[in-house]
């Protein structure tokens, strides 16, 4: 039975990692002409239609994010592009327009109502409100994201044969103008060229991966080397060592196999908490207005956290921190852990991973903040936000797994060396965090350093 459980857990881990990395590994460096992704939707007028209904005509897929709270940074480009689309339809009847309004706030009035009532736009084309998990916009996400951020608005060009032949990223959050507002005249020219078959290849945009799962995974591994993880390391050495004392008469091979699976289950417990935390972060993004001001605030926070790595802010500003007894929640958690460990060492390890991920997060908040900021700056689903941090948790636990599998003497030597290197690692992390904070903050003044 234990062997079967081990095999099942192993297959689950391999499957999760494969699925998590697949979106990042499948992207190309440059877009190519390819068939458009068909979909069927109901527009704001209650009319059901399909993209395939537009076959035979050039179609413009217009992606925007018109909702409250309104993105002040993008407002000018959003409204001007809508005006140009309205003008295009007045002069040209054979082009098809479909607006997909990407929504994160389900309580906002529709983008169509905002366009008509606040900006006097006569929306005479298909307008679709798309909520999480983005049934329609998700099909074209690689086209309306630039460096991981929402390009608001974006126009995707589709020819009469339903092939994607071009994209215009009008404006990008935190970056500024990219292709700029496309006038009715320039769009009309594009439509004519595409209709005549004189449009060659794919024009515009570079494929990008945004926040890649591989990047988040590597960041998880990187943070596992931070001083904040020393307590985590010591805890696992102690836990595995105490269990192996109970079975000291068994063969050394059993020690290694048991330690390996304890490390695996412990890592899954941590990753599970990060998955929940990632979903919370993504849902909070509904109520946050992303703009250059966001990057300024985030940069300042990172700089403060970087300084805090060198010297606690409470000491700098002379705040007295009184020691408080351990919280009842953590105390209850320890009691549950002890009970679970008696029943199964693997259940105990899984729950220990949950406990330590909760206790470790406040210490490592400065290391995780860049991931949080990038997650907030994208219009991704709640599940995707959870998966991002789940993979982060896997990366953070990976170095622990082989350490649990080696002998107690090797674990002790590695642990001692790790403690000695902690001081230098702390300084390096502090400097890196401050640099990242400065890079983010200067975007407020239009300096894009990444």
N, C-alpha and C positions, 0 to 999 in steps of 0.2 A: 504493500500500500504506500509506504514512504517513497519507494522508487517511482511509482506512478505519479504521486503528488509532485515530486521533484521534476519529472519530465514535463508535466502540465504547466508548472510555474515557469520552467525554462522556455517552453514554447510561447507562453503568453508574453514573456519579456521580449523575445526575439520578434514576435509579431508587432508588439507596440512600438518598438524601436524602428522596425522597418516602415510601418505606416507613418510614424512621426517624421522620419527623414525623407520619405518619398516626395512630398511637395517641393522640398528644397533641391533634391537631386534631379528632378524632372524638368527644371526650368532651363531654358536656353539663354545665351547672352544677347540674342537679337531676335526680334519678332520676325515671323515669316507669314506669308499668305496662307491661310488655312480656313476650312469651313467654319461659319459662324455657329455658335451654340444656340440651337432653337429652344424656344420656351413658349408657353401659353400663359397669358395673364389676363386679369380683368382691370381695365383702366378706371380712372376716377369718375368717369361717366357711366360706369356699369357695363361697358362693352367688353365682351371677351374677344381676344384676338391672339394670333400667334405670329412670331417673327417670320415664319415661313409664308404667311399671307402676303408679305411684302416682296416676295420673289418676283423678279422682273423689273423692279425699281431699285434705285440706289437708296439705301437706308442709312440714316444717321442715328446711332445710339447715343443719347445724351445722358451722362451720369452727373448727378449733382447731389447736394445735401442741404436742401432748403427746409429748415425746421427751426423751432425754438428750443433752446436758446440759439440765436442766429450767430453763425461764424462771422464776426465783424471783419476779420482779415480777408475773407473770401467774398464778402457781400458785393463789392463792386463788380468783380468778374462774373459772379453768378447771375446778377441782374442784367449786366450788359450782354452776356451770351444769350440769355433768354430773349432779349430785345432783338438780337441779330437773327435768332432762329425764327422768331415771329415775322420779321421782315423777309426772310428767305421764303417762307411758305406763301407769303402774299404775292411774290413774284414768280414762284415756281411751284407748280402743282403736282409734278411727277416724282418728287422726292418724298420719302417717308421719314417721319420723325417719331422717335420713341424716347420719352424721358423716363429714366428710372431714378427715382428720388430715394437715396439711401438714408434710411431712418434709424436713429438710435434711441430717440425719445418717443415712446409710444403715446405720450400724453399731449404732444404738440398737434396743432391743426395741420392739415395736409399741406404739402409744398405747393400744390396747385392753387389752393385757396390763398396762400401767402402771396404767390406770384400775381394772382388776379386782383386781390384786394389791396395789397400794399404797394405793388409795383406796376399796376395797370397793364399787365401782360395778358393778351387774349390767347389763352392756351387752347388751340384748336386741333391739337394732335394728341396721340396717346400719351397719357401721363400715368405712371404706375408708382405707387408707394411701396417700397420694399423694406420689410422689417427683418430683424435677425430671425433665422440664420442666413438671410439674403439669398433667397431662392433664385432670383434673377441676376442681381448684381454680382453674386458670388461666381457666376459662370465667367465673368469678364474681369475679375479682381486684378489679375496681373496687368491689365491695361490701365486701370484707374488708380494704381498705386505707383509711387515714385520714391525710391529709397525708403520704402516702408511706410510712407505717409500717403494720406488720401489726396489725390489730385482732384480738386474741386473747383470748377467742373472739368469733365473729360468728354471728348466726342470720339466715338469709334465709327469708322467708315466701313460700310458693307456694300459690296457691289451687287449687281442684278442677279448673279449666280449664288448669292448668299455666302460669299467669301469675305473674310476680314482683310481689308487692304491698307488700312491706315489708322492712326490714332493721333489726336491732338490733346496733350495735357495742358490745359489752359493755365491753371494755377495750382501750386502745391503748398500745402500747409507747412509753415516753417521755412520754406524755400523761396517762395515768391513766384513771379511770372516765369513760365517756361515757354510755351508756344504763344501765350497771350490770347486774348479774345479773338475768335475767328469771325470776321465780318460776313454779312449776307453775301456780298460780292465774291469773297474768296471761297466761301462754301459753295456758291453757285458754280464757280469755275471748276472746283473739284468734282462736283456732281457731273458736269458736262464731260470732263475728261474721262471719268470712270465709265459713264454711259457709252462713250464712243470707243471704249476699249483701249484708250491711249495711256491709261494709268499703268505704270510698270512697277512690279514688285510691291513691297510693303514700305510705306513711308511714315516716319515719325516714331518716337518712343523707343526706349531700350527696355528689354525684359529685365525685371528686377525681382529679387526674392523677398524684399521687405525684411521683417524679422524672421530669419531662417531658423529652422529647428536645429540645424547643425550648430549655428552660432550660439543659440541658447544652451545647447548641450555642452559646448566647449566652455561657455561662461560658468556653467555649473561646476565643471571640473576645476576651473581656475579658482572659484571661490572655495573649493574644498581645501585649497592650500593656504587659505587665510588663517590668521590667528584665531578668528572666531570659531574655527572648526577644531581647535585643539581639545576643547572639552568633549566634543563629539567623538574624537578619535580615542581619547582616554576612556570614555564611557564604553565604547565598543570593545576595546582591549580588555577592560575589566569584566564586561558581561560575558564575552566568549571564554575568557580565562576561568571565570567562576563555573561555567557550565562544563568545561572540559575537566575540571577537577573532579566533578561528580562521576565522570566516566574515564578516570585516569588509567584504568586497567585495559581499556580498549586499544585497538591498534592505532598507530599514527595516521593511517590513511583515513580512518573514520573521523579523526579530529579535523583534518583538512576539509573533507566533504561537508561535515556538519558546520564548520565555520564559514565555508563558502555560502551555503544556503541561508545561514543566519544573516550574513551581510546582504544577500540579495533581498530577503524579505524585509530587513531593516530599511533598505533603500526604497523599496516599494511603499513602505509606510510613510517615509518622508515625501516621496513624490505625490502620494495621494493628498497630503495636506497642501502641497503647492498647487495641485490641480484645483482644489477648492478655492484657494487664495487667488489663483489666476482668473477664475470665473467671477469672483467678487470684483477684482480690479477692472475687468472688461465691462461689467455692469455699471460700475461707478462712472466709466467713461461716457455713459449716456448723459450725465448731468454736467460734464466738463466741457467748456468751450475751448477748443484747441486753437491756439494762435501763437504768434511770436512771443506774446506776453507769457504764455505757458512755458516756453523754453527758458525765458529769463528767470522765472520763479523756480523752475526745476534746476537750472544751473546754479542759482544761489544756494538752494537746498543741498545740492551735491557738494559744493565748496565747503559749506558748513560741516557736512558729514565727514568730508575728507580731513578737515582740521580736527574734528572730533576723534579721528583715528590716532592722531599724534598726542592730543591732550583733550580729555573730556571737557565739553563746553561748560558743564556745571562747575568745573574748577576755574575756568577762565572768567566766568561772570560771577564767581563766588556764591554759587547756589549751594546751600547745605542740603545734602541728601541723607535723610535719616534712614537707617536700615529698618526694613519692615519684615515681619514674619512671612513665610512662604504662603502663597495664596492657597485657599481651600481647593480651588480647581486643580492645581498641580498636585496637591496632596492626595486628592481623590484619584487623580491619574496614576500616581505611583501605586496606590493600593490596587487599582485595576490591573496594572502591569504585573504586580506580584502574583495575583490570582491567575492571570492568563499564563504566566510563565510556568506555574505548577501544572497546568493542563497541557500546554504545548510550548516548547521553546520557540517555535516559529511564530505562534500567535503573540508570544511575549516580545519577540524581536520586531514584529510588525507594529505593535502598539508602542514600543520604545522609539521606533522611527517617527511615529506621530508626535509623541511627547517632545522629542528633541527638535523636530522641525519647528514646533510652536515656540520652544524656548530659544532656538538658534536665530529665528527670523529677526527679532529686535536687534541682536548684536550685528547681524550682517545686512541691515537695511540699506546701508550706504553702498554695498556691493550689488544689491538687488535693484536699487532705484533706477539705474539706466534701463533695465528690462521693463520695469513698471511704466516708465515714461514712454518708451517706444510702444508698449502695448496700448496705453491710453491714447496715443497719437494716431492710431489706426482704427478704421471702422471694420473691426473683425467681430465675429460672433463670440458669445460668452463661452461656448464650448472650445473654440479655437484659443481663446485666452487661457482657458484652463489647461489645454494640451501644451501650450508654450511653457508654462511653469512646471507642468508635469515632467517634461523633458529636461527642464532645468534641474529638477529634483533628482532625476536619474543621473545626470552628469555629476551632481554634487556627491552622490553616493557611490559612484563607480570606484574611486580610489579606496574606499573602505572595504569593498568586497575581497580583493586579494589579500588585504591585511588580516582579515578575519580567517583566511584559509591557511596562513602560514603558522609555524610553530610559535609557542609562547615566547621563546627566547628571541626570535626574529622580530616579533611584534614589539617587544620591549626595546630592542635596539633602534628600530625605526621610530618608535614613539619618542625616545630620548633625543634623537637627531632632529626630529620635527619640532620639539620644544625649543631647542637651541636656535633653530632657524626662524622661529616665530617673530623675534624682534625685527629682523631685517624684512621679513615678509610684510609686517605691519606697516613699516615705513613706505615700502614700494606701493602697497595698496592705497595708502593715504595720498601719495603723490598722483597716482593714476586717477583716483576719484576726483581730486581737485582739477586735474587737467580736463577730464570729461565735463566737469561742471563749467569750466571757463568756455570750452568749445560750445556748449549748449547755450550759455548766457549770451555770448556775442552774436548769436543768431537774431537776437532782438534788434540789433543795429544793422542787420543785413549781411553780416560776415558769415559765409557758409564755409566752415573748415572741414566738413565731412559730408 
